[in-house]
Amino acid sequence: MRNVLASPITRQLLLWTLGGFLVGWLVSVLWWAMLEPTTARAPDEIVIPPGASELIAQGRRVPGIPSVIRGGRTGIVRITNNDAVEHYLAGTLIRPGATAEVRPAEKGGEIACSFHTGGVIGYQLDRRPPITVTFIPAAALGVPFGIAFGVAAIVARRLGGEPAEPSPA
């Protein structure tokens, strides 16, 4: 095994393979960084219907109010209160007939609200996937291309032969 790694051809192939992986990873990271803002969703918009406070007082679920709200990448949730009483979300008071944009401090979990029967509502913020997702495309594309270019370079070098010695004139 040690002799195989000591071979110049093996070292060249390993370097080309590593180079292919690095180029593939850099391209993957570039796409990961560039495409992230384009996937931003519009924030959830919740409309509190008239009579919601009566339903909540009775312990009944308010139609149209989801169990989890999503803030998109911006973290903003738009609330329109069509009920006759004030409601709140994450400490922001929304008066009857008003619309408010709320940005909860939490990135996920539950936040306090007055328009959900439990007094809290689930909240999720869309996040960029971890950078580790770029390793698989880098390996899947970069490594085979690195090996192919390495083999091509070795073959081209062998076909080219040694440079000729200049003849004395």
Backbone as CSV, one residue per row, in Angstrom:
resi,resn,N_x,N_y,N_z,CA_x,CA_y,CA_z,C_x,C_y,C_z
1,MET,0.839,-1.192,0.000,0.000,0.000,0.000,0.878,1.247,0.000
2,ARG,1.959,1.196,0.739,2.829,2.356,0.829,3.467,2.673,-0.520
3,ASN,3.804,1.635,-1.276,4.398,1.843,-2.593,3.412,2.475,-3.564
4,VAL,2.123,2.117,-3.417,1.100,2.682,-4.294,0.980,4.185,-4.055
5,LEU,1.000,4.614,-2.805,0.884,6.039,-2.491,2.155,6.804,-2.853
6,ALA,3.267,6.102,-2.925,4.524,6.764,-3.266,4.647,6.984,-4.766
7,SER,3.807,6.338,-5.541,3.865,6.462,-6.995,3.462,7.876,-7.421
8,PRO,4.209,8.482,-8.363,3.843,9.829,-8.825,2.482,9.866,-9.502
9,ILE,2.113,8.794,-10.179,0.804,8.761,-10.843,-0.314,8.788,-9.801
10,THR,-0.155,8.022,-8.743,-1.170,7.997,-7.683,-1.280,9.357,-7.009
11,ARG,-0.146,9.973,-6.734,-0.180,11.306,-6.120,-0.867,12.310,-7.040
12,GLN,-0.578,12.238,-8.345,-1.231,13.154,-9.290,-2.737,12.941,-9.308
13,LEU,-3.148,11.666,-9.354,-4.587,11.387,-9.351,-5.246,11.866,-8.064
14,LEU,-4.586,11.672,-6.945,-5.150,12.149,-5.678,-5.273,13.671,-5.670
15,LEU,-4.259,14.355,-6.187,-4.326,15.820,-6.254,-5.435,16.286,-7.192
16,TRP,-5.562,15.638,-8.352,-6.641,16.002,-9.281,-8.012,15.728,-8.656
17,THR,-8.126,14.609,-7.951,-9.396,14.273,-7.301,-9.740,15.306,-6.228
18,LEU,-8.761,15.653,-5.417,-8.980,16.668,-4.390,-9.315,18.010,-5.035
19,GLY,-8.608,18.358,-6.100,-8.898,19.604,-6.808,-10.301,19.613,-7.382
20,GLY,-10.727,18.480,-7.961,-12.092,18.381,-8.495,-13.128,18.551,-7.410
21,PHE,-12.874,17.916,-6.252,-13.799,18.058,-5.126,-13.873,19.507,-4.669
22,LEU,-12.731,20.175,-4.544,-12.713,21.568,-4.088,-13.423,22.487,-5.069
23,VAL,-13.193,22.293,-6.366,-13.893,23.124,-7.362,-15.395,22.855,-7.295
24,GLY,-15.776,21.573,-7.197,-17.200,21.238,-7.070,-17.814,21.831,-5.815
25,TRP,-17.061,21.816,-4.716,-17.578,22.372,-3.468,-17.722,23.891,-3.563
26,LEU,-16.754,24.560,-4.182,-16.855,26.019,-4.340,-18.059,26.394,-5.189
27,VAL,-18.320,25.644,-6.254,-19.504,25.904,-7.082,-20.772,25.661,-6.269
28,SER,-20.795,24.580,-5.486,-21.969,24.288,-4.650,-22.203,25.386,-3.618
29,VAL,-21.138,25.868,-2.996,-21.274,26.942,-2.004,-21.763,28.224,-2.678
30,LEU,-21.284,28.491,-3.867,-21.728,29.683,-4.601,-23.228,29.608,-4.865
31,TRP,-23.704,28.462,-5.340,-25.136,28.313,-5.573,-25.914,28.377,-4.262
32,TRP,-25.375,27.769,-3.216,-26.034,27.789,-1.912,-26.224,29.223,-1.434
33,ALA,-25.203,30.052,-1.621,-25.274,31.448,-1.171,-26.136,32.303,-2.099
34,MET,-26.034,32.069,-3.407,-26.767,32.911,-4.369,-28.259,32.640,-4.378
35,LEU,-28.651,31.395,-4.290,-30.059,31.051,-4.444,-30.869,31.211,-3.175
36,GLU,-30.240,31.372,-2.053,-30.961,31.475,-0.783,-31.989,32.598,-0.764
37,PRO,-31.670,33.827,-1.162,-32.681,34.874,-1.072,-33.870,34.678,-2.004
38,THR,-33.685,33.977,-3.114,-34.789,33.819,-4.057,-35.856,32.874,-3.545
39,THR,-35.528,32.070,-2.535,-36.514,31.119,-2.029,-37.339,31.699,-0.885
40,ALA,-37.114,32.962,-0.549,-37.839,33.552,0.574,-39.337,33.581,0.265
41,ARG,-40.109,33.048,1.185,-41.555,33.039,1.036,-42.145,34.326,1.591
42,ALA,-43.300,34.637,1.127,-44.030,35.745,1.726,-44.430,35.319,3.140
43,PRO,-44.498,36.261,4.061,-44.871,35.879,5.428,-46.318,35.407,5.486
44,ASP,-46.586,34.585,6.499,-47.971,34.171,6.718,-48.812,35.389,7.039
45,GLU,-50.018,35.359,6.558,-50.963,36.419,6.887,-52.155,35.743,7.544
46,ILE,-52.463,36.175,8.747,-53.565,35.601,9.504,-54.641,36.657,9.652
47,VAL,-55.852,36.252,9.341,-57.007,37.135,9.513,-57.848,36.570,10.647
48,ILE,-57.958,37.352,11.706,-58.766,36.940,12.852,-60.215,37.282,12.517
49,PRO,-61.087,36.265,12.421,-62.461,36.535,11.989,-63.309,37.171,13.087
50,PRO,-64.410,37.809,12.698,-65.334,38.336,13.708,-65.861,37.191,14.580
51,GLY,-65.988,37.450,15.858,-66.500,36.447,16.796,-65.437,35.491,17.316
52,ALA,-64.201,35.734,16.998,-63.130,34.837,17.455,-63.039,34.822,18.974
53,SER,-63.208,35.966,19.608,-63.081,36.020,21.068,-64.148,35.179,21.760
54,GLU,-65.362,35.132,21.204,-66.414,34.301,21.793,-66.069,32.817,21.661
55,LEU,-65.565,32.425,20.498,-65.182,31.023,20.305,-64.060,30.621,21.257
56,ILE,-63.089,31.501,21.446,-61.972,31.216,22.345,-62.472,31.108,23.780
57,ALA,-63.402,31.984,24.182,-63.967,31.937,25.536,-64.708,30.615,25.776
58,GLN,-65.296,30.058,24.726,-65.990,28.775,24.828,-65.025,27.589,24.723
59,GLY,-63.746,27.880,24.464,-62.749,26.813,24.327,-62.770,26.138,22.967
60,ARG,-63.399,26.782,22.010,-63.495,26.205,20.664,-62.423,26.793,19.754
61,ARG,-62.076,26.031,18.758,-61.074,26.463,17.789,-61.658,27.514,16.859
62,VAL,-60.835,28.511,16.533,-61.267,29.579,15.634,-60.963,29.143,14.199
63,PRO,-61.975,29.102,13.333,-61.728,28.688,11.955,-60.791,29.676,11.245
64,GLY,-59.888,29.133,10.444,-58.973,29.973,9.683,-57.689,30.318,10.407
65,ILE,-57.602,29.967,11.691,-56.379,30.236,12.455,-55.563,28.944,12.474
66,PRO,-54.381,28.944,11.872,-53.574,27.714,11.838,-52.968,27.407,13.206
67,SER,-52.500,26.188,13.381,-51.856,25.825,14.647,-50.384,26.238,14.661
68,VAL,-49.813,26.464,13.471,-48.429,26.917,13.349,-48.396,28.024,12.300
69,ILE,-47.700,29.094,12.629,-47.505,30.160,11.645,-46.041,30.184,11.249
70,ARG,-45.804,30.648,10.039,-44.440,30.696,9.517,-44.099,32.130,9.154
71,GLY,-42.912,32.531,9.539,-42.499,33.899,9.273,-41.716,34.062,7.990
72,GLY,-41.586,33.006,7.197,-40.753,33.114,6.006,-39.335,33.469,6.429
73,ARG,-38.491,33.844,5.510,-37.110,34.210,5.855,-37.057,35.562,6.562
74,THR,-38.075,36.379,6.364,-38.069,37.708,6.983,-38.410,37.654,8.459
75,GLY,-39.137,36.625,8.879,-39.545,36.517,10.270,-40.787,37.326,10.587
76,ILE,-41.408,37.924,9.572,-42.571,38.790,9.793,-43.862,38.004,9.584
77,VAL,-44.827,38.235,10.466,-46.165,37.667,10.341,-47.144,38.843,10.303
78,ARG,-48.022,38.841,9.317,-49.012,39.917,9.176,-50.339,39.434,9.767
79,ILE,-50.892,40.221,10.703,-52.129,39.877,11.394,-53.157,40.973,11.119
80,THR,-54.334,40.554,10.668,-55.457,41.475,10.493,-56.539,41.067,11.490
81,ASN,-56.967,42.004,12.311,-57.944,41.718,13.361,-59.314,42.224,12.928
82,ASN,-60.181,41.298,12.536,-61.564,41.647,12.178,-62.525,41.363,13.327
83,ASP,-61.978,41.030,14.493,-62.794,40.751,15.669,-63.163,42.080,16.337
84,ALA,-64.111,42.039,17.267,-64.561,43.248,17.963,-63.675,43.595,19.159
85,VAL,-62.745,42.713,19.527,-61.879,42.966,20.674,-60.417,42.974,20.229
86,GLU,-59.574,43.528,21.107,-58.137,43.554,20.820,-57.559,42.150,20.954
87,HIS,-56.535,41.876,20.147,-55.801,40.621,20.249,-54.317,40.957,20.265
88,TYR,-53.523,39.997,20.663,-52.077,40.233,20.658,-51.358,38.998,20.125
89,LEU,-50.152,39.248,19.616,-49.251,38.184,19.186,-47.857,38.626,19.560
90,ALA,-47.177,37.803,20.329,-45.791,38.070,20.741,-45.635,39.462,21.345
91,GLY,-46.604,39.857,22.172,-46.524,41.145,22.854,-46.977,42.338,22.032
92,THR,-47.373,42.130,20.781,-47.852,43.228,19.934,-49.370,43.255,19.974
93,LEU,-49.918,44.394,20.354,-51.361,44.571,20.447,-51.915,44.922,19.068
94,ILE,-52.981,44.205,18.665,-53.640,44.470,17.388,-55.076,44.874,17.691
95,ARG,-55.372,46.119,17.465,-56.705,46.668,17.766,-57.737,46.169,16.745
96,PRO,-59.032,46.210,17.108,-60.074,45.778,16.163,-59.989,46.578,14.855
97,GLY,-60.056,45.873,13.743,-60.012,46.516,12.429,-58.611,46.882,11.952
98,ALA,-57.604,46.635,12.766,-56.234,47.026,12.402,-55.459,45.837,11.831
99,THR,-54.393,46.171,11.119,-53.458,45.179,10.605,-52.084,45.525,11.151
100,ALA,-51.370,44.514,11.603,-50.029,44.738,12.157,-49.083,43.686,11.616
101,GLU,-47.829,44.079,11.461,-46.779,43.137,11.102,-45.952,42.884,12.358
102,VAL,-45.830,41.615,12.708,-45.164,41.231,13.944,-43.940,40.403,13.585
103,ARG,-42.832,40.710,14.248,-41.611,39.911,14.088,-41.271,39.338,15.458
104,PRO,-41.679,38.093,15.726,-41.364,37.499,17.028,-39.862,37.373,17.237
105,ALA,-39.443,37.489,18.489,-38.024,37.394,18.827,-37.526,35.960,18.695
106,GLU,-38.424,34.995,18.915,-38.032,33.590,18.825,-37.911,33.172,17.369
107,LYS,-37.012,32.226,17.103,-36.849,31.685,15.754,-37.749,30.476,15.534
108,GLY,-38.290,29.954,16.590,-39.159,28.794,16.481,-39.693,28.426,17.845
109,GLY,-40.676,27.566,17.849,-41.278,27.149,19.108,-42.693,27.675,19.210
110,GLU,-43.036,28.172,20.387,-44.370,28.709,20.617,-44.265,30.146,21.078
111,ILE,-45.232,30.960,20.630,-45.286,32.356,21.053,-46.684,32.648,21.585
112,ALA,-46.743,33.592,22.499,-48.016,33.935,23.141,-48.924,34.668,22.158
113,CYS,-50.205,34.314,22.215,-51.204,34.998,21.396,-52.556,34.896,22.093
114,SER,-53.485,35.744,21.665,-54.813,35.719,22.274,-55.872,35.181,21.323
115,PHE,-55.489,34.762,20.133,-56.483,34.284,19.162,-56.380,32.782,18.910
116,HIS,-55.705,32.095,19.811,-55.616,30.633,19.729,-56.088,30.095,21.068
117,THR,-56.829,29.005,21.059,-57.458,28.517,22.288,-56.473,28.207,23.403
118,GLY,-55.265,27.778,23.093,-54.282,27.453,24.128,-53.518,28.665,24.634
119,GLY,-53.705,29.834,24.041,-52.982,31.029,24.461,-51.586,31.126,23.861
120,VAL,-51.203,30.094,23.108,-49.923,30.102,22.397,-50.159,29.526,21.009
121,ILE,-49.268,29.889,20.107,-49.347,29.367,18.746,-47.936,28.975,18.325
122,GLY,-47.830,27.910,17.559,-46.532,27.474,17.068,-45.988,28.474,16.063
123,TYR,-44.664,28.608,16.048,-44.021,29.546,15.135,-42.772,28.904,14.567
124,GLN,-42.623,28.992,13.250,-41.437,28.464,12.581,-40.902,29.522,11.630
125,LEU,-39.601,29.666,11.635,-38.943,30.595,10.719,-38.186,29.769,9.693
126,ASP,-38.474,30.017,8.414,-37.744,29.300,7.367,-36.272,29.638,7.487
127,ARG,-35.448,28.616,7.357,-34.009,28.829,7.478,-33.300,28.290,6.254
128,ARG,-32.126,28.830,6.032,-31.257,28.320,4.978,-30.782,26.938,5.412
129,PRO,-30.719,25.983,4.484,-30.200,24.671,4.882,-28.736,24.785,5.296
130,PRO,-28.233,23.844,6.079,-26.836,23.941,6.513,-25.880,23.808,5.327
131,ILE,-24.691,24.379,5.477,-23.707,24.361,4.393,-23.242,22.944,4.085
132,THR,-23.457,22.023,4.991,-23.035,20.643,4.752,-23.771,19.997,3.579
133,VAL,-24.917,20.560,3.165,-25.622,20.004,2.011,-24.823,20.203,0.724
134,THR,-23.791,21.028,0.751,-22.983,21.258,-0.445,-21.937,20.172,-0.658
135,PHE,-21.694,19.323,0.342,-20.657,18.294,0.205,-21.051,17.184,-0.762
136,ILE,-22.310,16.781,-0.755,-22.749,15.675,-1.614,-22.621,16.033,-3.092
137,PRO,-23.134,17.210,-3.552,-22.925,17.536,-4.964,-21.453,17.694,-5.312
138,ALA,-20.663,18.215,-4.389,-19.233,18.375,-4.650,-18.574,17.023,-4.856
139,ALA,-18.931,16.056,-4.030,-18.346,14.725,-4.182,-18.893,14.026,-5.418
140,ALA,-20.201,14.166,-5.663,-20.823,13.470,-6.788,-20.340,13.993,-8.135
141,LEU,-20.053,15.266,-8.226,-19.624,15.848,-9.501,-18.135,16.130,-9.548
142,GLY,-17.598,16.676,-8.487,-16.200,17.093,-8.491,-15.210,15.952,-8.525
143,VAL,-15.471,14.902,-7.763,-14.519,13.785,-7.699,-14.404,13.071,-9.056
144,PRO,-15.512,12.676,-9.707,-15.352,12.022,-11.014,-14.676,12.924,-12.062
145,PHE,-15.030,14.215,-12.061,-14.378,15.123,-13.008,-12.896,15.276,-12.684
146,GLY,-12.548,15.344,-11.412,-11.153,15.439,-11.018,-10.364,14.220,-11.466
147,ILE,-10.945,13.029,-11.293,-10.281,11.803,-11.733,-10.135,11.800,-13.253
148,ALA,-11.209,12.173,-13.952,-11.156,12.190,-15.423,-10.092,13.160,-15.920
149,PHE,-10.041,14.350,-15.368,-9.021,15.321,-15.787,-7.622,14.842,-15.400
150,GLY,-7.490,14.181,-14.254,-6.196,13.651,-13.837,-5.701,12.582,-14.796
151,VAL,-6.589,11.654,-15.167,-6.210,10.605,-16.126,-5.850,11.232,-17.466
152,ALA,-6.641,12.205,-17.910,-6.345,12.871,-19.182,-4.988,13.572,-19.131
153,ALA,-4.668,14.207,-18.025,-3.379,14.893,-17.906,-2.227,13.901,-17.924
154,ILE,-2.395,12.773,-17.237,-1.338,11.753,-17.218,-1.139,11.162,-18.607
155,VAL,-2.243,10.843,-19.297,-2.146,10.281,-20.649,-1.522,11.295,-21.595
156,ALA,-1.934,12.546,-21.518,-1.373,13.578,-22.395,0.122,13.742,-22.153
157,ARG,0.523,13.688,-20.911,1.946,13.819,-20.587,2.725,12.626,-21.147
158,ARG,2.148,11.430,-21.050,2.824,10.236,-21.568,2.883,10.252,-23.098
159,LEU,1.820,10.708,-23.733,1.796,10.761,-25.200,2.764,11.811,-25.727
160,GLY,2.916,12.870,-24.981,3.810,13.940,-25.404,5.263,13.518,-25.317
161,GLY,5.573,12.553,-24.493,6.944,12.088,-24.344,7.810,13.110,-23.645
162,GLU,9.052,12.800,-23.558,10.006,13.699,-22.922,10.379,14.805,-23.895
163,PRO,10.612,15.999,-23.409,11.039,17.048,-24.332,12.382,16.699,-24.947
164,ALA,12.513,17.013,-26.204,13.744,16.671,-26.926,14.880,17.565,-26.458
165,GLU,16.087,16.952,-26.429,17.292,17.733,-26.070,17.640,18.625,-27.250
166,PRO,17.969,19.853,-26.971,18.367,20.710,-28.098,19.683,20.169,-28.698
167,SER,19.725,20.107,-30.003,20.941,19.596,-30.656,21.973,20.691,-30.760
168,PRO,23.224,20.333,-30.558,24.271,21.357,-30.660,24.401,21.815,-32.100
169,ALA,24.470,23.050,-32.293,24.543,23.577,-33.666,25.934,23.831,-34.107
